[in-house]
Amino acid sequence: MKTIEVIVAPDGKTRVETNGYTGSDCRQASRALLQALGQQSSEQLKPEFHQAATEQQQRASE
């Protein structure tokens, strides 16, 4: 199941976390939320992001 969580810390900092997405689909799915929340200070990519990119490269080279 694909989900997007917006976590708001007591100090007001926000974090957007996507689950169930592979590759850059997570960026497309969360784009509107990230724009609404303002400037992004950092990005931490999950293994699923890199795994999907590796699989796509392997398919292209076959």
CHARMM internal coordinates of N, CA and C (Angstrom, degrees):
IC EDIT
DIST 1 N 1 CA 1.4455
DIST 1 CA 1 C 1.5311
ANGL 1 N 1 CA 1 C 108.48
DIST 1 C 2 N 1.3125
ANGL 1 CA 1 C 2 N 116.84
DIHE 1 N 1 CA 1 C 2 N 135.49
DIST 2 N 2 CA 1.4587
ANGL 1 C 2 N 2 CA 122.69
DIHE 1 CA 1 C 2 N 2 CA 179.17
DIST 2 CA 2 C 1.5238
ANGL 2 N 2 CA 2 C 109.50
DIHE 1 C 2 N 2 CA 2 C -91.41
DIST 2 C 3 N 1.3355
ANGL 2 CA 2 C 3 N 115.43
DIHE 2 N 2 CA 2 C 3 N 129.55
DIST 3 N 3 CA 1.4590
ANGL 2 C 3 N 3 CA 120.64
DIHE 2 CA 2 C 3 N 3 CA 178.17
DIST 3 CA 3 C 1.5217
ANGL 3 N 3 CA 3 C 109.77
DIHE 2 C 3 N 3 CA 3 C -138.72
DIST 3 C 4 N 1.3275
ANGL 3 CA 3 C 4 N 115.19
DIHE 3 N 3 CA 3 C 4 N 155.86
DIST 4 N 4 CA 1.4585
ANGL 3 C 4 N 4 CA 122.10
DIHE 3 CA 3 C 4 N 4 CA 173.12
DIST 4 CA 4 C 1.5211
ANGL 4 N 4 CA 4 C 106.37
DIHE 3 C 4 N 4 CA 4 C -128.13
DIST 4 C 5 N 1.3303
ANGL 4 CA 4 C 5 N 116.00
DIHE 4 N 4 CA 4 C 5 N 122.95
DIST 5 N 5 CA 1.4573
ANGL 4 C 5 N 5 CA 121.64
DIHE 4 CA 4 C 5 N 5 CA -179.92
DIST 5 CA 5 C 1.5229
ANGL 5 N 5 CA 5 C 109.06
DIHE 4 C 5 N 5 CA 5 C -109.44
DIST 5 C 6 N 1.3252
ANGL 5 CA 5 C 6 N 115.81
DIHE 5 N 5 CA 5 C 6 N 136.17
DIST 6 N 6 CA 1.4590
ANGL 5 C 6 N 6 CA 121.52
DIHE 5 CA 5 C 6 N 6 CA 172.69
DIST 6 CA 6 C 1.5208
ANGL 6 N 6 CA 6 C 106.14
DIHE 5 C 6 N 6 CA 6 C -111.89
DIST 6 C 7 N 1.3285
ANGL 6 CA 6 C 7 N 116.34
DIHE 6 N 6 CA 6 C 7 N 115.39
DIST 7 N 7 CA 1.4559
ANGL 6 C 7 N 7 CA 122.06
DIHE 6 CA 6 C 7 N 7 CA -177.59
DIST 7 CA 7 C 1.5201
ANGL 7 N 7 CA 7 C 107.83
DIHE 6 C 7 N 7 CA 7 C -106.49
DIST 7 C 8 N 1.3329
ANGL 7 CA 7 C 8 N 116.01
DIHE 7 N 7 CA 7 C 8 N 126.38
DIST 8 N 8 CA 1.4627
ANGL 7 C 8 N 8 CA 121.69
DIHE 7 CA 7 C 8 N 8 CA 179.08
DIST 8 CA 8 C 1.5225
ANGL 8 N 8 CA 8 C 107.76
DIHE 7 C 8 N 8 CA 8 C -112.75
DIST 8 C 9 N 1.3225
ANGL 8 CA 8 C 9 N 116.57
DIHE 8 N 8 CA 8 C 9 N 118.76
DIST 9 N 9 CA 1.4610
ANGL 8 C 9 N 9 CA 122.57
DIHE 8 CA 8 C 9 N 9 CA 179.90
DIST 9 CA 9 C 1.5283
ANGL 9 N 9 CA 9 C 109.88
DIHE 8 C 9 N 9 CA 9 C -79.39
DIST 9 C 10 N 1.3328
ANGL 9 CA 9 C 10 N 117.62
DIHE 9 N 9 CA 9 C 10 N 160.42
DIST 10 N 10 CA 1.4686
ANGL 9 C 10 N 10 CA 120.54
DIHE 9 CA 9 C 10 N 10 CA 178.64
DIST 10 CA 10 C 1.5319
ANGL 10 N 10 CA 10 C 113.57
DIHE 9 C 10 N 10 CA 10 C -56.39
DIST 10 C 11 N 1.3309
ANGL 10 CA 10 C 11 N 117.16
DIHE 10 N 10 CA 10 C 11 N -28.32
DIST 11 N 11 CA 1.4708
ANGL 10 C 11 N 11 CA 119.71
DIHE 10 CA 10 C 11 N 11 CA 179.47
DIST 11 CA 11 C 1.5253
ANGL 11 N 11 CA 11 C 112.91
DIHE 10 C 11 N 11 CA 11 C -83.83
DIST 11 C 12 N 1.3467
ANGL 11 CA 11 C 12 N 117.29
DIHE 11 N 11 CA 11 C 12 N 2.18
DIST 12 N 12 CA 1.4574
ANGL 11 C 12 N 12 CA 121.78
DIHE 11 CA 11 C 12 N 12 CA 177.12
DIST 12 CA 12 C 1.5119
ANGL 12 N 12 CA 12 C 115.07
DIHE 11 C 12 N 12 CA 12 C 94.41
DIST 12 C 13 N 1.3212
ANGL 12 CA 12 C 13 N 117.62
DIHE 12 N 12 CA 12 C 13 N -7.80
DIST 13 N 13 CA 1.4626
ANGL 12 C 13 N 13 CA 120.21
DIHE 12 CA 12 C 13 N 13 CA 177.95
DIST 13 CA 13 C 1.5211
ANGL 13 N 13 CA 13 C 109.28
DIHE 12 C 13 N 13 CA 13 C -69.98
DIST 13 C 14 N 1.3165
ANGL 13 CA 13 C 14 N 115.25
DIHE 13 N 13 CA 13 C 14 N 142.72
DIST 14 N 14 CA 1.4626
ANGL 13 C 14 N 14 CA 119.96
DIHE 13 CA 13 C 14 N 14 CA -179.04
DIST 14 CA 14 C 1.5182
ANGL 14 N 14 CA 14 C 110.58
DIHE 13 C 14 N 14 CA 14 C -115.64
DIST 14 C 15 N 1.3262
ANGL 14 CA 14 C 15 N 114.20
DIHE 14 N 14 CA 14 C 15 N 154.60
DIST 15 N 15 CA 1.4619
ANGL 14 C 15 N 15 CA 121.22
DIHE 14 CA 14 C 15 N 15 CA 176.44
DIST 15 CA 15 C 1.5217
ANGL 15 N 15 CA 15 C 107.24
DIHE 14 C 15 N 15 CA 15 C -139.89
DIST 15 C 16 N 1.3185
ANGL 15 CA 15 C 16 N 116.11
DIHE 15 N 15 CA 15 C 16 N 133.32
DIST 16 N 16 CA 1.4615
ANGL 15 C 16 N 16 CA 121.95
DIHE 15 CA 15 C 16 N 16 CA 177.07
DIST 16 CA 16 C 1.5202
ANGL 16 N 16 CA 16 C 106.90
DIHE 15 C 16 N 16 CA 16 C -108.01
DIST 16 C 17 N 1.3255
ANGL 16 CA 16 C 17 N 116.09
DIHE 16 N 16 CA 16 C 17 N 123.84
DIST 17 N 17 CA 1.4604
ANGL 16 C 17 N 17 CA 120.77
DIHE 16 CA 16 C 17 N 17 CA -178.60
DIST 17 CA 17 C 1.5222
ANGL 17 N 17 CA 17 C 109.28
DIHE 16 C 17 N 17 CA 17 C -124.64
DIST 17 C 18 N 1.3216
ANGL 17 CA 17 C 18 N 115.59
DIHE 17 N 17 CA 17 C 18 N 126.69
DIST 18 N 18 CA 1.4626
ANGL 17 C 18 N 18 CA 120.53
DIHE 17 CA 17 C 18 N 18 CA 178.32
DIST 18 CA 18 C 1.5200
ANGL 18 N 18 CA 18 C 109.32
DIHE 17 C 18 N 18 CA 18 C -103.41
DIST 18 C 19 N 1.3114
ANGL 18 CA 18 C 19 N 116.07
DIHE 18 N 18 CA 18 C 19 N 144.82
DIST 19 N 19 CA 1.4617
ANGL 18 C 19 N 19 CA 122.36
DIHE 18 CA 18 C 19 N 19 CA 179.04
DIST 19 CA 19 C 1.5199
ANGL 19 N 19 CA 19 C 109.15
DIHE 18 C 19 N 19 CA 19 C -133.89
DIST 19 C 20 N 1.3329
ANGL 19 CA 19 C 20 N 115.87
DIHE 19 N 19 CA 19 C 20 N 137.98
DIST 20 N 20 CA 1.4578
ANGL 19 C 20 N 20 CA 120.67
DIHE 19 CA 19 C 20 N 20 CA 176.87
DIST 20 CA 20 C 1.5174
ANGL 20 N 20 CA 20 C 114.41
DIHE 19 C 20 N 20 CA 20 C 90.34
DIST 20 C 21 N 1.3272
ANGL 20 CA 20 C 21 N 117.32
DIHE 20 N 20 CA 20 C 21 N 1.61
DIST 21 N 21 CA 1.4659
ANGL 20 C 21 N 21 CA 121.50
DIHE 20 CA 20 C 21 N 21 CA 179.58
DIST 21 CA 21 C 1.5227
ANGL 21 N 21 CA 21 C 109.41
DIHE 20 C 21 N 21 CA 21 C -99.82
DIST 21 C 22 N 1.3301
ANGL 21 CA 21 C 22 N 116.68
DIHE 21 N 21 CA 21 C 22 N 151.67
DIST 22 N 22 CA 1.4548
ANGL 21 C 22 N 22 CA 120.70
DIHE 21 CA 21 C 22 N 22 CA 175.17
DIST 22 CA 22 C 1.5226
ANGL 22 N 22 CA 22 C 109.09
DIHE 21 C 22 N 22 CA 22 C -123.29
DIST 22 C 23 N 1.3207
ANGL 22 CA 22 C 23 N 114.89
DIHE 22 N 22 CA 22 C 23 N 151.48
DIST 23 N 23 CA 1.4605
ANGL 22 C 23 N 23 CA 120.02
DIHE 22 CA 22 C 23 N 23 CA 179.13
DIST 23 CA 23 C 1.5133
ANGL 23 N 23 CA 23 C 111.79
DIHE 22 C 23 N 23 CA 23 C 58.98
DIST 23 C 24 N 1.3108
ANGL 23 CA 23 C 24 N 115.95
DIHE 23 N 23 CA 23 C 24 N -147.41
DIST 24 N 24 CA 1.4624
ANGL 23 C 24 N 24 CA 121.09
DIHE 23 CA 23 C 24 N 24 CA -175.94
DIST 24 CA 24 C 1.5287
ANGL 24 N 24 CA 24 C 113.25
DIHE 23 C 24 N 24 CA 24 C -80.43
DIST 24 C 25 N 1.3298
ANGL 24 CA 24 C 25 N 118.39
DIHE 24 N 24 CA 24 C 25 N 2.31
DIST 25 N 25 CA 1.4695
ANGL 24 C 25 N 25 CA 120.79
DIHE 24 CA 24 C 25 N 25 CA 177.11
DIST 25 CA 25 C 1.5247
ANGL 25 N 25 CA 25 C 111.17
DIHE 24 C 25 N 25 CA 25 C -57.79
DIST 25 C 26 N 1.3386
ANGL 25 CA 25 C 26 N 117.03
DIHE 25 N 25 CA 25 C 26 N -32.69
DIST 26 N 26 CA 1.4606
ANGL 25 C 26 N 26 CA 120.35
DIHE 25 CA 25 C 26 N 26 CA -179.80
DIST 26 CA 26 C 1.5280
ANGL 26 N 26 CA 26 C 111.13
DIHE 25 C 26 N 26 CA 26 C -63.28
DIST 26 C 27 N 1.3194
ANGL 26 CA 26 C 27 N 116.65
DIHE 26 N 26 CA 26 C 27 N -38.32
DIST 27 N 27 CA 1.4684
ANGL 26 C 27 N 27 CA 120.26
DIHE 26 CA 26 C 27 N 27 CA 179.54
DIST 27 CA 27 C 1.5193
ANGL 27 N 27 CA 27 C 111.03
DIHE 26 C 27 N 27 CA 27 C -66.42
DIST 27 C 28 N 1.3204
ANGL 27 CA 27 C 28 N 116.82
DIHE 27 N 27 CA 27 C 28 N -41.96
DIST 28 N 28 CA 1.4630
ANGL 27 C 28 N 28 CA 120.42
DIHE 27 CA 27 C 28 N 28 CA 179.17
DIST 28 CA 28 C 1.5222
ANGL 28 N 28 CA 28 C 110.53
DIHE 27 C 28 N 28 CA 28 C -65.14
DIST 28 C 29 N 1.3272
ANGL 28 CA 28 C 29 N 116.74
DIHE 28 N 28 CA 28 C 29 N -41.07
DIST 29 N 29 CA 1.4626
ANGL 28 C 29 N 29 CA 120.89
DIHE 28 CA 28 C 29 N 29 CA -177.26
DIST 29 CA 29 C 1.5268
ANGL 29 N 29 CA 29 C 112.22
DIHE 28 C 29 N 29 CA 29 C -68.18
DIST 29 C 30 N 1.3203
ANGL 29 CA 29 C 30 N 117.60
DIHE 29 N 29 CA 29 C 30 N -34.50
DIST 30 N 30 CA 1.4608
ANGL 29 C 30 N 30 CA 120.60
DIHE 29 CA 29 C 30 N 30 CA -175.51
DIST 30 CA 30 C 1.5318
ANGL 30 N 30 CA 30 C 113.87
DIHE 29 C 30 N 30 CA 30 C -98.70
DIST 30 C 31 N 1.3109
ANGL 30 CA 30 C 31 N 117.93
DIHE 30 N 30 CA 30 C 31 N 0.11
DIST 31 N 31 CA 1.4720
ANGL 30 C 31 N 31 CA 122.05
DIHE 30 CA 30 C 31 N 31 CA -174.96
DIST 31 CA 31 C 1.5319
ANGL 31 N 31 CA 31 C 112.46
DIHE 30 C 31 N 31 CA 31 C -54.25
DIST 31 C 32 N 1.3150
ANGL 31 CA 31 C 32 N 118.74
DIHE 31 N 31 CA 31 C 32 N -49.58
DIST 32 N 32 CA 1.4693
ANGL 31 C 32 N 32 CA 121.55
DIHE 31 CA 31 C 32 N 32 CA -176.73
DIST 32 CA 32 C 1.5280
ANGL 32 N 32 CA 32 C 111.11
DIHE 31 C 32 N 32 CA 32 C -63.06
DIST 32 C 33 N 1.3255
ANGL 32 CA 32 C 33 N 116.91
DIHE 32 N 32 CA 32 C 33 N -40.73
DIST 33 N 33 CA 1.4662
ANGL 32 C 33 N 33 CA 119.73
DIHE 32 CA 32 C 33 N 33 CA 178.37
DIST 33 CA 33 C 1.5255
ANGL 33 N 33 CA 33 C 111.02
DIHE 32 C 33 N 33 CA 33 C -64.60
DIST 33 C 34 N 1.3119
ANGL 33 CA 33 C 34 N 116.68
DIHE 33 N 33 CA 33 C 34 N -44.09
DIST 34 N 34 CA 1.4621
ANGL 33 C 34 N 34 CA 120.16
DIHE 33 CA 33 C 34 N 34 CA -180.00
DIST 34 CA 34 C 1.5271
ANGL 34 N 34 CA 34 C 111.21
DIHE 33 C 34 N 34 CA 34 C -62.51
DIST 34 C 35 N 1.3178
ANGL 34 CA 34 C 35 N 117.48
DIHE 34 N 34 CA 34 C 35 N -39.67
DIST 35 N 35 CA 1.4666
ANGL 34 C 35 N 35 CA 120.85
DIHE 34 CA 34 C 35 N 35 CA 178.08
DIST 35 CA 35 C 1.5236
ANGL 35 N 35 CA 35 C 110.65
DIHE 34 C 35 N 35 CA 35 C -65.61
DIST 35 C 36 N 1.3256
ANGL 35 CA 35 C 36 N 117.34
DIHE 35 N 35 CA 35 C 36 N -40.35
DIST 36 N 36 CA 1.4594
ANGL 35 C 36 N 36 CA 121.20
DIHE 35 CA 35 C 36 N 36 CA -179.31
DIST 36 CA 36 C 1.5298
ANGL 36 N 36 CA 36 C 111.84
DIHE 35 C 36 N 36 CA 36 C -67.56
DIST 36 C 37 N 1.3286
ANGL 36 CA 36 C 37 N 116.59
DIHE 36 N 36 CA 36 C 37 N -32.20
DIST 37 N 37 CA 1.4631
ANGL 36 C 37 N 37 CA 120.62
DIHE 36 CA 36 C 37 N 37 CA -178.14
DIST 37 CA 37 C 1.5247
ANGL 37 N 37 CA 37 C 112.87
DIHE 36 C 37 N 37 CA 37 C -80.74
DIST 37 C 38 N 1.3045
ANGL 37 CA 37 C 38 N 117.78
DIHE 37 N 37 CA 37 C 38 N -15.03
DIST 38 N 38 CA 1.4623
ANGL 37 C 38 N 38 CA 120.49
DIHE 37 CA 37 C 38 N 38 CA 177.47
DIST 38 CA 38 C 1.5096
ANGL 38 N 38 CA 38 C 112.95
DIHE 37 C 38 N 38 CA 38 C 104.29
DIST 38 C 39 N 1.3315
ANGL 38 CA 38 C 39 N 114.89
DIHE 38 N 38 CA 38 C 39 N -161.79
DIST 39 N 39 CA 1.4609
ANGL 38 C 39 N 39 CA 121.73
DIHE 38 CA 38 C 39 N 39 CA -173.75
DIST 39 CA 39 C 1.5251
ANGL 39 N 39 CA 39 C 111.64
DIHE 38 C 39 N 39 CA 39 C -61.28
DIST 39 C 40 N 1.3133
ANGL 39 CA 39 C 40 N 115.17
DIHE 39 N 39 CA 39 C 40 N 133.83
DIST 40 N 40 CA 1.4557
ANGL 39 C 40 N 40 CA 122.26
DIHE 39 CA 39 C 40 N 40 CA 179.11
DIST 40 CA 40 C 1.5244
ANGL 40 N 40 CA 40 C 108.74
DIHE 39 C 40 N 40 CA 40 C -88.53
DIST 40 C 41 N 1.3372
ANGL 40 CA 40 C 41 N 117.03
DIHE 40 N 40 CA 40 C 41 N 127.40
DIST 41 N 41 CA 1.4646
ANGL 40 C 41 N 41 CA 119.59
DIHE 40 CA 40 C 41 N 41 CA -177.61
DIST 41 CA 41 C 1.5226
ANGL 41 N 41 CA 41 C 112.69
DIHE 40 C 41 N 41 CA 41 C -94.50
DIST 41 C 42 N 1.3300
ANGL 41 CA 41 C 42 N 117.60
DIHE 41 N 41 CA 41 C 42 N -24.15
DIST 42 N 42 CA 1.4626
ANGL 41 C 42 N 42 CA 119.82
DIHE 41 CA 41 C 42 N 42 CA 178.50
DIST 42 CA 42 C 1.5208
ANGL 42 N 42 CA 42 C 109.60
DIHE 41 C 42 N 42 CA 42 C -159.75
DIST 42 C 43 N 1.3174
ANGL 42 CA 42 C 43 N 114.39
DIHE 42 N 42 CA 42 C 43 N 166.56
DIST 43 N 43 CA 1.4617
ANGL 42 C 43 N 43 CA 120.82
DIHE 42 CA 42 C 43 N 43 CA 178.55
DIST 43 CA 43 C 1.5194
ANGL 43 N 43 CA 43 C 107.85
DIHE 42 C 43 N 43 CA 43 C -141.04
DIST 43 C 44 N 1.3255
ANGL 43 CA 43 C 44 N 115.67
DIHE 43 N 43 CA 43 C 44 N 132.53
DIST 44 N 44 CA 1.4558
ANGL 43 C 44 N 44 CA 120.71
DIHE 43 CA 43 C 44 N 44 CA 177.39
DIST 44 CA 44 C 1.5223
ANGL 44 N 44 CA 44 C 107.00
DIHE 43 C 44 N 44 CA 44 C -124.14
DIST 44 C 45 N 1.3141
ANGL 44 CA 44 C 45 N 116.22
DIHE 44 N 44 CA 44 C 45 N 114.76
DIST 45 N 45 CA 1.4579
ANGL 44 C 45 N 45 CA 121.11
DIHE 44 CA 44 C 45 N 45 CA -176.54
DIST 45 CA 45 C 1.5257
ANGL 45 N 45 CA 45 C 110.40
DIHE 44 C 45 N 45 CA 45 C -91.14
DIST 45 C 46 N 1.3260
ANGL 45 CA 45 C 46 N 115.02
DIHE 45 N 45 CA 45 C 46 N 138.72
DIST 46 N 46 CA 1.4625
ANGL 45 C 46 N 46 CA 120.94
DIHE 45 CA 45 C 46 N 46 CA 179.33
DIST 46 CA 46 C 1.5287
ANGL 46 N 46 CA 46 C 110.16
DIHE 45 C 46 N 46 CA 46 C -82.65
DIST 46 C 47 N 1.3185
ANGL 46 CA 46 C 47 N 117.49
DIHE 46 N 46 CA 46 C 47 N 163.78
DIST 47 N 47 CA 1.4709
ANGL 46 C 47 N 47 CA 120.82
DIHE 46 CA 46 C 47 N 47 CA 178.47
DIST 47 CA 47 C 1.5293
ANGL 47 N 47 CA 47 C 113.26
DIHE 46 C 47 N 47 CA 47 C -56.70
DIST 47 C 48 N 1.3271
ANGL 47 CA 47 C 48 N 118.03
DIHE 47 N 47 CA 47 C 48 N -31.69
DIST 48 N 48 CA 1.4620
ANGL 47 C 48 N 48 CA 121.52
DIHE 47 CA 47 C 48 N 48 CA -179.68
DIST 48 CA 48 C 1.5276
ANGL 48 N 48 CA 48 C 111.56
DIHE 47 C 48 N 48 CA 48 C -60.32
DIST 48 C 49 N 1.3170
ANGL 48 CA 48 C 49 N 116.79
DIHE 48 N 48 CA 48 C 49 N -33.54
DIST 49 N 49 CA 1.4627
ANGL 48 C 49 N 49 CA 120.76
DIHE 48 CA 48 C 49 N 49 CA 178.82
DIST 49 CA 49 C 1.5252
ANGL 49 N 49 CA 49 C 110.17
DIHE 48 C 49 N 49 CA 49 C -62.94
DIST 49 C 50 N 1.3131
ANGL 49 CA 49 C 50 N 116.28
DIHE 49 N 49 CA 49 C 50 N -48.18
DIST 50 N 50 CA 1.4641
ANGL 49 C 50 N 50 CA 121.43
DIHE 49 CA 49 C 50 N 50 CA -177.90
DIST 50 CA 50 C 1.5236
ANGL 50 N 50 CA 50 C 112.03
DIHE 49 C 50 N 50 CA 50 C -73.82
DIST 50 C 51 N 1.3257
ANGL 50 CA 50 C 51 N 117.13
DIHE 50 N 50 CA 50 C 51 N -35.48
DIST 51 N 51 CA 1.4604
ANGL 50 C 51 N 51 CA 121.12
DIHE 50 CA 50 C 51 N 51 CA -179.57
DIST 51 CA 51 C 1.5202
ANGL 51 N 51 CA 51 C 110.22
DIHE 50 C 51 N 51 CA 51 C -62.00
DIST 51 C 52 N 1.3004
ANGL 51 CA 51 C 52 N 117.13
DIHE 51 N 51 CA 51 C 52 N -44.00
DIST 52 N 52 CA 1.4621
ANGL 51 C 52 N 52 CA 120.60
DIHE 51 CA 51 C 52 N 52 CA -179.06
DIST 52 CA 52 C 1.5213
ANGL 52 N 52 CA 52 C 110.45
DIHE 51 C 52 N 52 CA 52 C -65.13
DIST 52 C 53 N 1.3186
ANGL 52 CA 52 C 53 N 117.63
DIHE 52 N 52 CA 52 C 53 N -39.60
DIST 53 N 53 CA 1.4645
ANGL 52 C 53 N 53 CA 120.70
DIHE 52 CA 52 C 53 N 53 CA 179.56
DIST 53 CA 53 C 1.5229
ANGL 53 N 53 CA 53 C 110.34
DIHE 52 C 53 N 53 CA 53 C -64.36
DIST 53 C 54 N 1.3186
ANGL 53 CA 53 C 54 N 117.45
DIHE 53 N 53 CA 53 C 54 N -39.97
DIST 54 N 54 CA 1.4612
ANGL 53 C 54 N 54 CA 121.68
DIHE 53 CA 53 C 54 N 54 CA 178.76
DIST 54 CA 54 C 1.5185
ANGL 54 N 54 CA 54 C 110.72
DIHE 53 C 54 N 54 CA 54 C -64.61
DIST 54 C 55 N 1.3337
ANGL 54 CA 54 C 55 N 117.17
DIHE 54 N 54 CA 54 C 55 N -42.68
DIST 55 N 55 CA 1.4653
ANGL 54 C 55 N 55 CA 121.28
DIHE 54 CA 54 C 55 N 55 CA 179.50
DIST 55 CA 55 C 1.5245
ANGL 55 N 55 CA 55 C 110.88
DIHE 54 C 55 N 55 CA 55 C -63.33
DIST 55 C 56 N 1.3300
ANGL 55 CA 55 C 56 N 117.97
DIHE 55 N 55 CA 55 C 56 N -39.18
DIST 56 N 56 CA 1.4630
ANGL 55 C 56 N 56 CA 121.35
DIHE 55 CA 55 C 56 N 56 CA 179.38
DIST 56 CA 56 C 1.5214
ANGL 56 N 56 CA 56 C 110.77
DIHE 55 C 56 N 56 CA 56 C -65.86
DIST 56 C 57 N 1.3265
ANGL 56 CA 56 C 57 N 117.24
DIHE 56 N 56 CA 56 C 57 N -39.39
DIST 57 N 57 CA 1.4622
ANGL 56 C 57 N 57 CA 121.02
DIHE 56 CA 56 C 57 N 57 CA 178.73
DIST 57 CA 57 C 1.5240
ANGL 57 N 57 CA 57 C 110.54
DIHE 56 C 57 N 57 CA 57 C -65.50
DIST 57 C 58 N 1.3354
ANGL 57 CA 57 C 58 N 117.14
DIHE 57 N 57 CA 57 C 58 N -39.24
DIST 58 N 58 CA 1.4578
ANGL 57 C 58 N 58 CA 121.13
DIHE 57 CA 57 C 58 N 58 CA 179.88
DIST 58 CA 58 C 1.5224
ANGL 58 N 58 CA 58 C 110.58
DIHE 57 C 58 N 58 CA 58 C -65.12
DIST 58 C 59 N 1.3193
ANGL 58 CA 58 C 59 N 117.38
DIHE 58 N 58 CA 58 C 59 N -41.52
DIST 59 N 59 CA 1.4675
ANGL 58 C 59 N 59 CA 121.03
DIHE 58 CA 58 C 59 N 59 CA 179.52
DIST 59 CA 59 C 1.5242
ANGL 59 N 59 CA 59 C 111.02
DIHE 58 C 59 N 59 CA 59 C -65.15
DIST 59 C 60 N 1.3172
ANGL 59 CA 59 C 60 N 116.79
DIHE 59 N 59 CA 59 C 60 N -38.66
DIST 60 N 60 CA 1.4635
ANGL 59 C 60 N 60 CA 121.07
DIHE 59 CA 59 C 60 N 60 CA -178.35
DIST 60 CA 60 C 1.5259
ANGL 60 N 60 CA 60 C 111.65
DIHE 59 C 60 N 60 CA 60 C -67.54
DIST 60 C 61 N 1.3235
ANGL 60 CA 60 C 61 N 117.04
DIHE 60 N 60 CA 60 C 61 N -30.03
DIST 61 N 61 CA 1.4617
ANGL 60 C 61 N 61 CA 119.77
DIHE 60 CA 60 C 61 N 61 CA -177.82
DIST 61 CA 61 C 1.5247
ANGL 61 N 61 CA 61 C 112.98
DIHE 60 C 61 N 61 CA 61 C -86.24
DIST 61 C 62 N 1.3181
ANGL 61 CA 61 C 62 N 118.42
DIHE 61 N 61 CA 61 C 62 N -6.67
DIST 62 N 62 CA 1.4744
ANGL 61 C 62 N 62 CA 121.37
DIHE 61 CA 61 C 62 N 62 CA -179.83
DIST 62 CA 62 C 1.5046
ANGL 62 N 62 CA 62 C 112.12
DIHE 61 C 62 N 62 CA 62 C -80.20
END
COOR INIT
IC SEED 1 N 1 CA 1 C
IC BUILD
